[in-house]
Amino acid sequence: MKVTTTLARCSTPDGRPMLLQEHDGHYFLKVDGVTLMSTMATASEQQMAELAGEISPRRVLIGGMGFGFTLRRVLELGTDEAEVTVAELLPEILDWNREHLGAVNGSLMDDSRVHVHLGDVAECIDRAAGGRFDAILLDVDNGPDGLVDGGNDALYGRKGLKRIKSALAPGGRVIFWSANRDRSFEREMAKHFNGVRSIGAKAYPKAKRFSHTLFVGDR
Ligand SMILES: C[S@@+](CC[C@H](N)C(=O)[O-])C[C@H]1O[C@@H](n2cnc3c(N)ncnc32)[C@H](O)[C@@H]1O
């Protein structure tokens, strides 16, 4: 029988147990026993980067780091001139990437094109008012409907969308990862962005169904 090893543990800011585990060569991040992320299902995270890549962005903001699959694909598609800011709320996620996931994507944080911001991605968005970023990729929660961290709610509302728009350069693109489709969020996005669309995303390349949704909009 394959053994599950707990590599590290901590508490989330709201006091729930969070574990990093390894099983059969794959890594799992669990909060309260529920898997929030794993290295087995990363296609939708990479697809976000590919949708951003369509506009060849130079300055990119990614929130959050997770296991770094979005970051890896952004760097693969980016030029030497790319500037990529990765915002991550939890210090343990950055530490665990460096200590335990170096062979997965953890070493990408040392890429000279990458700037790591330990804190809320909303801070980076607010500092970028005036249109600093060509692309903003937001995979910080389960999506507009079904948030894990209530603090992220502000990103998906009318004010949050306006702040994101002003952080984007003209022609820039925002992409939200979501566990669910959400027509009302798509309608709200369409009030602020051009060409808004919901794109079905697979958890892994051979999956039969599109289990996630990527919301895309252009400034
Ligand atoms: C689902 S994971 C991201 C997965 C990532 N796209 C990947 O490729 O592995 C969500 C991450 O966002 C972080 N996070 C949650 N809220 C955040 C916020 N407001 N600002 C920055 N990071 C946040 C979480 O700690 C977690 O590391």
The ligand as an SDF file (V2000), in Angstrom:
LIG
                    3D

 27 29  0  0  0  0  0  0  0  0999 V2000
   -5.7840   27.4560   -5.7970 C   0  0  0  0  0  0  0  0  0  0  0  0
   -4.3160   28.1620   -5.2550 S   0  0  0  0  0  0  0  0  0  0  0  0
   -3.5440   28.7780   -6.6770 C   0  0  0  0  0  0  0  0  0  0  0  0
   -3.0580   27.6950   -7.5760 C   0  0  0  0  0  0  0  0  0  0  0  0
   -2.0930   28.1860   -8.6280 C   0  0  0  0  0  0  0  0  0  0  0  0
   -2.7980   28.8270   -9.7300 N   0  0  0  0  0  0  0  0  0  0  0  0
   -1.2380   27.0660   -9.1700 C   0  0  0  0  0  0  0  0  0  0  0  0
   -0.9900   27.0440  -10.3690 O   0  0  0  0  0  0  0  0  0  0  0  0
   -0.8060   26.2020   -8.3970 O   0  0  0  0  0  0  0  0  0  0  0  0
   -4.8300   29.5910   -4.4160 C   0  0  0  0  0  0  0  0  0  0  0  0
   -3.6870   30.3140   -3.7330 C   0  0  0  0  0  0  0  0  0  0  0  0
   -4.0750   31.6720   -3.4930 O   0  0  0  0  0  0  0  0  0  0  0  0
   -3.6470   32.0560   -2.2020 C   0  0  0  0  0  0  0  0  0  0  0  0
   -4.5040   33.1910   -1.8000 N   0  0  0  0  0  0  0  0  0  0  0  0
   -5.7730   33.1690   -1.3300 C   0  0  0  0  0  0  0  0  0  0  0  0
   -6.2500   34.4260   -1.1920 N   0  0  0  0  0  0  0  0  0  0  0  0
   -5.2600   35.2630   -1.5980 C   0  0  0  0  0  0  0  0  0  0  0  0
   -5.1470   36.6770   -1.7060 C   0  0  0  0  0  0  0  0  0  0  0  0
   -6.1570   37.4750   -1.3870 N   0  0  0  0  0  0  0  0  0  0  0  0
   -3.9760   37.2110   -2.1390 N   0  0  0  0  0  0  0  0  0  0  0  0
   -2.9330   36.3910   -2.4860 C   0  0  0  0  0  0  0  0  0  0  0  0
   -2.9850   35.0390   -2.4110 N   0  0  0  0  0  0  0  0  0  0  0  0
   -4.1340   34.4770   -1.9780 C   0  0  0  0  0  0  0  0  0  0  0  0
   -3.8030   30.7900   -1.3900 C   0  0  0  0  0  0  0  0  0  0  0  0
   -3.0440   30.8270   -0.2000 O   0  0  0  0  0  0  0  0  0  0  0  0
   -3.3120   29.7370   -2.3890 C   0  0  0  0  0  0  0  0  0  0  0  0
   -1.9140   29.5880   -2.3320 O   0  0  0  0  0  0  0  0  0  0  0  0
  1  2  1  0
  2  3  1  0
  2 10  1  0
  3  4  1  0
  4  5  1  0
  5  6  1  0
  5  7  1  0
  7  8  2  0
  7  9  1  0
 10 11  1  0
 11 12  1  0
 11 26  1  0
 12 13  1  0
 13 14  1  0
 13 24  1  0
 14 15  1  0
 14 23  1  0
 15 16  2  0
 16 17  1  0
 17 18  1  0
 17 23  2  0
 18 19  1  0
 18 20  2  0
 20 21  1  0
 21 22  2  0
 22 23  1  0
 24 25  1  0
 24 26  1  0
 26 27  1  0
M  CHG  2   2   1   9  -1
M  END
$$$$
